[in-house]
Amino acid sequence: QVQLVESGGGLVQAGGSLRLSCAASGSIFSIGAMGWYRQAPGRVREWVATILNIGSTNYADSVKGRFTISRDNAKNTVYLQMNSLKPQDTAVYYCNTNAHGPGGVRDYWGQGTQVTVSS
């Protein structure tokens, strides 16, 4: 199996910064795209950013210019640097990857990490 473990969430004031990390472990044959999603209370989960294994990145319009996604392929880890945080960024942030594990190629999700931005 493949496990994803996020860390780095917390409480921050508006305008502040946080850095999220997500490490993949387990029986991994290969990892493709890695990304971040978020879900605010009462809302559907939304895509935030994606990075391919060649380093190409894409961002949701709501975070473009404020968030930066990066990855360390040697560590099977993806990061999300979040700057200029706003109260509307408050959500549980989930890591996602498309990986080749024992069961074949499929999507995997982390357990989520809470980010709270106070005004």
Backbone hydrogen bonds in HBPLUS format (Angstrom, degrees):
<---DONOR---> <-ACCEPTOR-->    atom                        ^
c    i                          cat <-CA-CA->   ^        H-A-AA   ^      H-
h    n   atom  resd res      DA  || num        DHA   H-A  angle D-A-AA Bond
n    s   type  num  typ     dist DA aas  dist angle  dist       angle   num
A0027-SER N   A0001-GLN O   2.90 MM  26  5.49 143.4  2.03 150.9 152.8     1
A0003-GLN N   A0025-SER O   2.83 MM  22  5.28 167.0  1.85 148.7 153.1     2
A0025-SER N   A0003-GLN O   2.85 MM  22  5.28 153.3  1.92 149.6 157.6     3
A0005-VAL N   A0023-ALA O   3.05 MM  18  5.41 156.1  2.11 141.0 148.1     4
A0023-ALA N   A0005-VAL O   3.04 MM  18  5.41 157.2  2.10 143.1 141.9     5
A0007-SER N   A0021-SER O   2.88 MM  14  5.26 139.9  2.04 148.0 150.4     6
A0021-SER N   A0007-SER O   2.86 MM  14  5.26 162.0  1.89 148.9 151.7     7
A0010-GLY N   A0114-GLN O   2.94 MM 104  6.14 117.6  2.34 140.3 157.7     8
A0116-THR N   A0010-GLY O   2.90 MM 106  6.14 168.5  1.92 158.6 158.5     9
A0012-VAL N   A0116-THR O   2.91 MM 104  6.34 156.6  1.96 163.8 171.6    10
A0118-SER N   A0012-VAL O   2.90 MM 106  6.28 154.3  1.97 148.8 156.7    11
A0016-GLY N   A0013-GLN O   2.93 MM   3  5.57 152.4  2.01 144.0 146.5    12
A0014-ALA N   A0118-SER O   2.73 MM 104  5.67 135.8  1.92 170.3 166.6    13
A0015-GLY N   A0085-LEU O   2.72 MM  70  4.87 163.2  1.75 141.3 147.4    14
A0085-LEU N   A0016-GLY O   3.09 MM  69  5.52 175.0  2.09 153.2 153.4    15
A0018-LEU N   A0082-MET O   2.92 MM  64  5.22 149.5  2.02 142.8 152.7    16
A0082-MET N   A0018-LEU O   2.77 MM  64  5.22 170.1  1.78 179.0 176.8    17
A0020-LEU N   A0080-LEU O   2.90 MM  60  4.98 164.7  1.92 141.2 141.3    18
A0080-LEU N   A0020-LEU O   2.91 MM  60  4.98 148.7  2.01 136.8 139.2    19
A0022-CYS N   A0078-VAL O   2.85 MM  56  5.26 131.0  2.09 155.6 166.3    20
A0078-VAL N   A0022-CYS O   2.90 MM  56  5.26 155.7  1.96 146.6 153.0    21
A0024-ALA N   A0076-ASN O   2.87 MM  52  5.41 164.9  1.89 156.9 162.1    22
A0028-ILE N   A0026-GLY O   3.05 MM   2  5.74 121.6  2.40 109.4  93.2    23
A0029-PHE N   A0100-HIS O   2.75 MM  71  5.31 163.4  1.78 172.8 177.6    24
A0100-HIS N   A0030-SER O   2.76 MM  70  5.15 171.2  1.77 155.9 158.2    25
A0032-GLY N   A0098-ASN O   2.82 MM  66  5.39 162.3  1.85 161.9 168.0    26
A0098-ASN N   A0033-ALA O   3.16 MM  65  5.75 156.8  2.21 158.5 162.8    27
A0034-MET N   A0051-ILE O   2.93 MM  17  5.46 165.8  1.95 155.5 159.3    28
A0051-ILE N   A0034-MET O   2.80 MM  17  5.46 160.5  1.83 167.1 173.8    29
A0035-GLY N   A0096-ASN O   2.79 MM  61  5.13 157.0  1.84 154.6 155.6    30
A0096-ASN N   A0035-GLY O   2.89 MM  61  5.13 152.6  1.96 146.7 145.0    31
A0036-TRP N   A0049-ALA O   2.88 MM  13  5.39 156.5  1.93 151.2 156.4    32
A0048-VAL N   A0036-TRP O   2.87 MM  12  5.42 154.0  1.94 151.9 146.8    33
A0049-ALA N   A0036-TRP O   3.26 MM  13  5.39 158.0  2.31 137.5 140.8    34
A0037-TYR N   A0094-TYR O   2.84 MM  57  5.10 156.2  1.89 149.8 157.1    35
A0094-TYR N   A0037-TYR O   2.75 MM  57  5.10 160.5  1.79 138.0 145.0    36
A0038-ARG N   A0046-GLU O   2.84 MM   8  5.42 154.3  1.91 152.0 160.7    37
A0046-GLU N   A0038-ARG O   2.74 MM   8  5.42 167.5  1.76 161.3 163.0    38
A0039-GLN N   A0092-VAL O   2.89 MM  53  5.30 146.8  2.00 141.3 152.2    39
A0092-VAL N   A0039-GLN O   3.02 MM  53  5.30 169.9  2.03 134.6 134.2    40
A0043-ARG N   A0040-ALA O   3.01 MM   3  5.40 153.5  2.09 141.7 138.3    41
A0060-ALA N   A0048-VAL O   2.87 MM  12  5.20 153.4  1.94 154.5 149.1    42
A0050-THR N   A0058-ASN O   3.00 MM   8  5.35 153.7  2.07 145.9 150.9    43
A0058-ASN N   A0050-THR O   2.99 MM   8  5.35 143.5  2.12 151.2 155.7    44
A0052-LEU N   A0056-SER O   2.85 MM   4  5.28 156.8  1.91 150.1 157.7    45
A0055-GLY N   A0052-LEU O   2.91 MM   3  5.17 161.6  1.94 111.1 116.9    46
A0063-VAL N   A0060-ALA O   3.08 MM   3  5.69 158.6  2.13 117.5 123.4    47
A0064-LYS N   A0060-ALA O   3.10 MM   4  6.13 128.9  2.38 150.6 165.0    48
A0066-ARG N   A0063-VAL O   2.94 MM   3  5.47 160.8  1.97 138.3 141.8    49
A0067-PHE N   A0063-VAL O   3.05 MM   4  5.62 156.1  2.11 162.5 161.7    50
A0083-ASN N   A0066-ARG O   3.03 MM  17  5.17 158.3  2.07 135.4 141.6    51
A0068-THR N   A0081-GLN O   2.81 MM  13  5.04 149.9  1.90 142.5 151.9    52
A0081-GLN N   A0068-THR O   2.81 MM  13  5.04 164.3  1.84 157.3 154.2    53
A0070-SER N   A0079-TYR O   3.20 MM   9  5.23 156.7  2.26 129.1 133.3    54
A0079-TYR N   A0070-SER O   2.79 MM   9  5.23 167.3  1.81 148.8 150.4    55
A0072-ASP N   A0077-THR O   2.81 MM   5  5.29 160.5  1.85 154.0 159.7    56
A0075-LYS N   A0072-ASP O   3.03 MM   3  5.45 138.0  2.22 107.4 118.7    57
A0076-ASN N   A0072-ASP O   2.95 MM   4  6.00 108.8  2.48 140.5 159.1    58
A0077-THR N   A0072-ASP O   3.22 MM   5  5.29 168.8  2.23 139.7 142.0    59
A0076-ASN N   A0073-ASN O   3.29 MM   3  4.81 154.1  2.36  90.9  98.5    60
A0089-ASP N   A0086-LYS O   2.85 MM   3  5.39 164.2  1.87 120.9 125.6    61
A0090-THR N   A0087-PRO O   3.05 MM   3  5.64 165.3  2.07 118.1 122.0    62
A0091-ALA N   A0115-VAL O   2.98 MM  24  5.53 146.5  2.09 147.1 157.8    63
A0115-VAL N   A0091-ALA O   2.89 MM  24  5.53 161.1  1.93 158.6 164.8    64
A0093-TYR N   A0113-THR O   2.83 MM  20  5.28 172.7  1.84 148.8 146.3    65
A0113-THR N   A0093-TYR O   2.90 MM  20  5.28 144.7  2.03 136.8 147.9    66
A0110-GLY N   A0095-CYS O   3.00 MM  15  5.20 150.3  2.09 144.5 145.9    67
A0097-THR N   A0108-TYR O   3.08 MM  11  5.39 152.8  2.15 143.4 149.0    68
A0108-TYR N   A0097-THR O   2.80 MM  11  5.39 152.1  1.88 157.4 166.6    69
A0099-ALA N   A0106-ARG O   2.99 MM   7  5.81 151.0  2.08 169.9 160.6    70
A0106-ARG N   A0099-ALA O   3.06 MM   7  5.81 157.5  2.12 155.4 157.6    71
A0101-GLY N   A0104-GLY O   2.99 MM   3  5.31 157.0  2.05 145.3 137.8    72
A0104-GLY N   A0101-GLY O   3.06 MM   3  5.31 166.2  2.08 116.2 118.7    73
